[in-house]
Amino acid sequence: LVRIGFQNPWDSWHKPTLSEVWNGLRWTQQGEEPKHKGHTEFEAYRTAIEEARRKESGQASEQEDESKGTLNASQEHLLPSKDAGELKESDLAIHKPDFSQSPDDATSVKATWLGHATVLLQLPSSKANPSSEPIRILFDPIFSHRCSPTQYIGPSRLYPAPCTVADLPKIDAVCISHSHYDHLDYDSIIQLWRANVEGIRFIVPLGNKAWFLGLGLNIDEERVSELDWWDEVWLTQEGRQDEGRKARVICTPAQHGSGRYGFDASRSLWSSWTIEYTHTSQQKPFRAFFGGDTGFQFHSSSPQATRYPTCPAFAEVQKELGSPHLSFLPISVGATFNFVKSYDALGVVPEMDGGLTGANHMTPFDAVRVAKILAGEPGEEDRQPDQSSGQQNGFDIPQQSVVMAIHWGTFVSGMDEIRRSMHDLESACAVQDVLYAR
């Protein structure tokens, strides 16, 4: 059989019509907050926040709409601060990460966001031998200044990477979600291979292995694992005392796309990743979920719009594998559109309603919805929460699900976009009764 390409298998995947695109565009001056047309599901939480603020100040409601959600008195502490999103550049200073693990946190999972979708996950040793090395998995590494075929032109970082590949500790595995330039970076992969040539493995979705083998680095085929959705591999640390520690890496579904040159669109698979980590075969695992780059639901800007279906992938992951204790979820559209918009001082390039790309890139509002689905909270699906928490045979597991926002604030047009992302996320958490912290 000849593989032609891949496609998203759900009704939730929707390409906007010309009418939907037009209704979702608005021309603005640089830095001006876009005012979206229609009362979309995506914008519902903004209305709920305004309603809660009116009640808090004793003002009368302008309109009642139960479909848009409200906050009760017991939830007032969840409201965004009055100056939510009013960030200064000093509030977003870049800190050089500390990858070390002290004796006090040697049995704790450690995760470090390194900008955009790059995350280093360190899976700990046991209390019996806290000096042993963690198992380290790096997701979607990009340390280059631009996410582009060349470093001379293309989407560039607003902030520099917080570290270089040379600053990283020894990496056991790299997981790639898909082949877009902001998730699969040529220079970063070459540097990672050279710095970890003795043991690093690359774990990729179907159709991406040939890219690694074609880099001219003499990478052994066995060092690149190419997986379909629901395939899995196991990681152990060769040449190190692993004490029975194993990481199960599962290729899980996502709703997105792939391609690097235009003509290769959707020729390789895209995915999320679920990691299960255990010390012994009897112990319940610690689970982490990496969303990579994924959509959840298309939101039309028309007031008479049809409600489009939600992506069932996340409920499937929760049902099949259980709730993750730690998740990394994207909250922003990405890089290229924002790069183009950053050069648009005259407002020639329109702003887009975030719901237009919601089937391909989760909005902050949808990211919170997905977090609740993964946590097993009752809602749109009949799910049961997973109870595997606490201390398990020598290392610590969180009592509650923790979610880290990724895919924002890096390849962006400016501070205005960062402020908007953080404000939207904080507002979405408030309306959906999720604790927000930063």
C-alpha positions in Angstrom: 0.0 0.0 0.0 1.1 3.5 -0.8 0.4 6.1 1.9 -1.1 9.2 0.4 -1.6 11.2 3.6 -3.6 11.6 6.8 -6.8 13.3 7.8 -8.6 14.1 11.0 -11.3 11.4 11.4 -13.9 13.4 13.3 -16.8 15.6 12.4 -15.2 18.2 14.7 -12.6 19.0 12.1 -14.0 21.9 10.1 -12.4 24.1 7.5 -14.1 27.6 7.6 -16.2 28.6 4.6 -15.6 31.9 2.9 -18.6 33.3 4.7 -17.4 32.2 8.1 -13.9 33.6 7.4 -15.4 37.0 6.4 -17.6 37.1 9.5 -14.6 36.4 11.7 -12.3 39.1 10.3 -11.9 42.7 11.6 -9.4 45.3 10.4 -7.7 47.1 13.3 -4.7 49.3 14.1 -1.8 47.6 15.6 -2.4 47.0 19.3 -6.1 47.7 19.1 -8.3 45.1 20.9 -10.4 43.3 18.2 -14.2 43.4 18.8 -15.7 40.2 17.6 -18.9 39.9 15.6 -21.7 37.8 16.9 -22.2 36.1 20.2 -19.9 33.1 19.7 -19.4 30.2 22.1 -15.8 31.2 22.1 -16.6 34.7 23.4 -19.1 33.5 26.0 -16.7 33.7 28.9 -16.0 37.4 28.2 -19.7 38.1 28.7 -19.8 36.0 31.9 -16.8 38.0 33.3 -18.5 41.3 32.5 -21.7 40.0 34.1 -19.8 38.9 37.3 -18.1 42.3 37.5 -21.5 44.1 37.2 -22.9 42.0 40.0 -19.8 42.6 42.1 -20.2 46.4 41.7 -24.0 46.4 42.2 -24.8 47.3 38.6 -27.8 45.9 36.8 -27.3 43.2 34.1 -27.6 44.4 30.5 -29.0 41.1 29.4 -29.6 37.6 30.7 -28.3 34.6 28.8 -27.9 31.4 30.8 -25.9 29.8 28.0 -23.0 32.1 28.7 -22.4 31.1 32.2 -22.3 33.0 35.5 -20.2 33.1 38.7 -21.9 32.7 42.1 -20.7 34.4 45.3 -18.6 31.4 46.3 -16.6 31.7 43.1 -15.8 35.4 43.4 -12.2 34.6 44.4 -11.8 33.0 41.0 -12.4 36.3 39.2 -9.4 37.7 37.2 -7.7 40.5 38.9 -9.0 44.0 37.9 -5.8 44.5 35.8 -5.8 41.0 34.3 -3.6 41.1 31.2 -2.1 44.5 32.2 1.4 43.1 32.1 4.6 45.0 31.9 7.6 43.7 30.0 9.4 43.3 33.4 6.7 40.8 34.4 7.8 38.5 31.6 11.5 38.4 32.3 13.4 35.4 30.9 14.9 33.3 33.7 17.6 30.7 33.0 16.1 27.4 34.0 17.6 25.3 36.8 17.4 21.6 35.7 19.0 20.2 38.9 17.1 18.2 41.4 18.0 18.7 45.0 17.6 15.9 47.6 14.4 17.5 48.7 12.7 17.3 45.3 14.6 14.2 44.0 11.4 12.1 44.1 9.1 14.7 42.5 8.3 15.1 38.8 9.9 18.3 37.4 8.6 20.1 34.3 10.2 23.1 32.7 8.5 25.2 29.9 11.2 26.4 27.6 9.1 28.6 25.3 6.4 27.9 22.7 5.7 24.2 22.9 9.1 23.1 24.2 8.9 21.2 27.5 11.4 19.2 29.5 9.8 16.5 31.6 12.1 14.9 34.3 10.7 11.7 35.8 12.3 11.2 39.2 14.4 8.6 41.0 13.1 6.7 44.1 13.5 7.5 47.7 15.8 4.4 47.9 18.3 6.0 45.6 17.7 9.7 45.2 21.0 10.3 43.6 20.1 8.3 40.4 19.5 10.3 37.2 15.9 11.2 36.2 14.5 9.9 32.9 14.3 13.1 30.8 11.9 13.5 27.9 12.0 16.7 25.8 8.9 17.6 23.7 8.9 19.6 20.5 12.3 21.3 21.0 12.9 24.6 19.3 15.8 26.8 20.4 16.3 28.7 17.2 15.5 32.4 16.7 13.1 31.7 13.8 10.7 28.8 13.1 11.3 28.7 9.4 13.2 26.9 6.6 15.9 29.6 7.0 17.1 31.7 9.9 17.2 34.8 7.7 13.4 35.2 7.3 10.3 33.9 8.9 8.5 34.0 12.3 10.9 35.1 15.0 10.9 35.1 18.8 9.8 38.1 20.7 11.9 36.7 23.6 15.0 34.7 23.3 15.1 31.0 24.3 15.8 30.7 28.0 18.7 28.3 27.4 20.6 26.6 24.7 20.8 22.9 23.9 24.3 22.9 25.5 22.7 24.0 28.8 20.3 21.0 28.9 21.1 17.9 31.0 21.4 14.6 29.3 18.2 13.9 27.3 16.9 10.3 27.0 14.1 10.9 24.5 12.6 13.6 22.2 8.9 13.4 21.4 7.7 15.3 18.3 4.0 16.1 17.9 4.1 17.0 14.1 6.3 18.4 11.4 5.5 22.1 11.4 8.6 24.3 11.7 7.7 25.6 15.2 7.6 22.0 16.5 10.2 20.2 14.5 13.3 22.5 14.2 16.3 21.4 12.1 19.0 23.1 14.1 17.7 22.0 17.4 17.5 18.4 16.4 21.0 18.4 15.1 22.4 19.9 18.3 20.4 17.5 20.5 21.8 14.5 18.6 25.4 15.7 18.8 25.0 16.5 22.5 23.4 13.1 23.4 24.6 10.8 20.6 25.3 7.9 23.0 21.7 7.3 24.0 19.0 9.7 22.8 15.9 8.4 21.1 13.5 10.2 18.9 9.8 9.2 19.1 7.6 10.5 16.2 4.2 10.0 14.6 4.0 8.0 11.3 5.7 9.5 8.3 8.3 11.5 10.2 11.1 8.9 10.6 12.5 9.5 7.1 13.2 13.1 7.9 15.5 12.2 10.8 17.3 9.5 8.8 17.8 12.0 6.0 19.7 14.6 8.2 23.1 13.1 7.3 23.9 12.4 10.9 24.1 8.6 10.6 21.2 8.1 13.0 20.6 4.4 13.5 17.0 3.4 12.4 16.5 1.8 15.9 17.0 5.2 17.5 13.9 6.6 15.8 10.5 5.1 16.8 7.7 5.9 14.4 4.2 5.3 15.9 0.6 5.4 14.9 -2.1 6.6 17.3 -2.3 4.3 20.3 1.1 2.6 19.5 3.6 2.7 22.4 7.2 2.3 23.3 8.9 1.8 26.7 11.9 3.9 27.9 14.6 2.7 30.2 18.0 4.1 30.9 20.7 2.0 29.3 23.9 1.8 31.3 22.2 3.4 34.4 20.8 1.9 37.5 17.1 2.2 36.7 15.7 0.3 39.7 12.8 -1.0 37.6 11.8 2.5 36.5 10.1 2.6 33.2 8.3 5.2 31.1 5.6 4.1 28.7 5.3 6.5 25.8 1.9 6.4 24.1 1.2 8.1 20.8 -2.3 9.6 21.4 -4.7 11.4 19.0 -4.8 15.1 18.3 -6.8 17.3 15.8 -4.3 19.2 13.7 -2.3 18.8 10.5 1.3 18.6 9.3 3.7 19.8 6.5 6.8 21.8 5.9 6.8 22.8 2.3 3.2 23.2 1.2 3.0 20.3 -1.2 3.6 17.8 1.7 0.6 19.0 3.7 -0.8 16.1 5.9 1.7 13.6 4.4 2.9 12.8 8.0 0.8 12.1 11.1 0.3 14.5 14.0 -0.3 13.5 17.6 -0.4 14.2 21.3 1.7 12.2 23.7 0.8 10.4 27.0 3.6 9.3 29.4 3.1 6.7 32.1 5.8 6.4 34.6 6.2 3.5 37.1 8.8 2.1 39.5 7.3 -1.4 39.7 4.7 -3.4 37.8 2.3 -3.3 40.7 2.3 0.5 41.1 -0.3 2.8 39.6 1.5 5.1 37.2 2.1 8.8 37.1 0.7 10.2 33.9 1.6 13.3 31.9 -0.2 14.5 28.7 1.4 16.6 26.1 -1.1 18.3 23.7 1.5 19.6 21.3 -0.7 21.6 18.8 -4.3 20.6 18.6 -7.8 22.0 18.1 -11.0 21.2 19.9 -14.0 23.0 18.4 -14.7 25.4 15.5 -16.6 28.5 16.6 -18.4 30.5 14.0 -18.8 34.3 14.4 -22.4 34.4 13.2 -25.0 34.9 15.8 -27.1 32.2 14.1 -24.2 29.8 13.8 -24.6 26.1 14.1 -23.0 24.6 17.2 -20.1 22.5 15.8 -19.1 19.2 17.5 -16.2 19.0 19.9 -13.1 16.8 19.3 -13.6 13.4 21.1 -9.9 12.6 21.2 -9.4 13.9 24.8 -12.3 12.0 26.2 -10.9 8.9 24.5 -7.5 9.4 26.1 -9.1 9.9 29.5 -11.2 6.8 29.1 -8.5 4.6 27.7 -5.6 5.7 29.9 -7.0 7.5 32.9 -6.6 11.2 33.9 -3.2 12.7 33.6 -1.7 14.2 36.7 0.2 16.8 34.6 -0.9 18.2 31.3 0.7 20.6 28.8 -2.0 22.2 26.7 -1.7 24.8 23.9 -3.6 28.1 24.3 -2.7 30.1 21.2 -2.8 29.9 17.4 0.9 29.7 16.7 3.4 31.7 14.8 3.0 32.6 11.1 -0.2 34.7 11.2 1.1 36.7 14.2 4.5 37.2 12.4 2.7 38.7 9.4 0.5 40.8 11.6 3.5 42.3 13.4 4.5 44.2 10.3 1.0 45.6 9.7 1.1 49.1 11.1 -1.7 50.3 8.8 -4.2 47.6 9.7 -4.2 46.0 6.2 -4.0 42.5 7.7 -7.2 41.8 9.6 -7.5 40.4 13.1 -9.1 36.9 13.3 -11.7 35.7 15.7 -9.9 32.9 17.6 -12.9 30.6 17.0 -12.1 30.5 13.3 -9.0 28.4 14.0 -10.6 26.6 16.9 -10.7 23.3 15.0 -6.9 23.5 14.5 -5.7 25.5 17.5 -7.4 25.5 20.9 -8.4 28.8 22.3 -7.7 29.5 26.0 -11.4 28.9 26.7 -11.3 25.5 25.0 -8.0 24.6 26.6 -9.7 24.9 30.0 -12.6 22.7 28.7 -10.1 20.1 27.6 -8.3 20.2 30.9 -11.6 19.4 32.7 -12.3 16.6 30.2 -8.9 15.1 30.9 -9.4 15.4 34.6 -12.6 13.3 34.2 -15.0 15.9 35.4 -18.6 15.3 34.4 -19.8 17.5 31.6 -20.2 17.0 27.9 -19.1 13.3 28.2 -19.9 10.8 31.0 -16.4 10.4 32.6 -15.2 9.2 35.9 -12.2 10.9 37.6 -9.1 8.8 38.1 -8.1 8.4 41.8 -4.4 7.4 41.4 -2.7 10.1 43.5 -0.5 10.3 46.5 2.8 8.7 47.3 3.4 5.6 45.3 6.3 3.3 46.1 9.0 5.9 46.6 8.0 8.9 44.5 5.4 11.6 44.8 2.3 11.9 42.6 0.2 15.1 42.7 -3.1 15.1 44.5 -4.8 17.2 41.8 -4.5 17.6 38.1 -2.1 20.3 37.1 -2.1 21.9 33.7 0.7 24.1 32.2 -0.2 26.4 29.3 2.1 26.1 26.3 2.2 27.4 22.7 2.0 31.1 23.6 4.1 34.2 24.2 7.1 33.2 22.0 6.6 33.6 18.2 4.1 36.5 18.7 3.6 40.0 17.3 4.2 41.8 20.6 3.2 42.4 24.2 -0.4 43.1 23.3 -0.9 39.5 22.1 0.8 38.1 25.3 -1.5 40.2 27.5 -4.5 39.0 25.6 -3.5 35.4 25.9 -3.0 35.6 29.6 -6.1 37.6 30.2 -8.2 35.2 28.1 -6.8 32.2 30.0 -7.4 33.7 33.4 -11.0 34.7 32.4 -11.7 31.2 31.0 -10.5 29.6 34.3 -12.7 31.9 36.3 -15.8 31.1 34.4 -15.2 27.4 34.5 -14.3 27.3 38.2 -10.6 26.3 37.6 -7.9 27.8 39.8 -5.5 30.0 37.8 -2.0 30.6 38.9 1.2 32.2 37.5 
